[in-house]
Amino acid sequence: MAHRPTKLDRMTAEEKEAAAKAFWEAPDEALVTPETIPIVFDVSGYSLQYKRSNGGGIPFSKPNGSRKVFYTKADAIKFFENS
């Protein structure tokens, strides 16, 4: 059974490059989406989601009661530096 394409799967190489550039140029407190992390750190979006659900992942927030998940740039960098 094939998996349903994710937002990340549908992004072009240029869109991914722009997202990575925006990540590195953003201030440390900038909020980033779960789609950005696999682009920048070459990890699976599924593993991020698993760790978010089961513990041990990057600290995240859901601002203003939103269902959408965000990470801070600083937390993501710290997580991968310590991994």
ABEGO torsion letter per residue (X at the ends): XBBBBBAAAABBAAAAAAAAAAAAABBAABBBBAAAAAAAAGBBAAAAAAAAAAEGBBBBBBBGGBABBBBBAAAAAAAAAAX
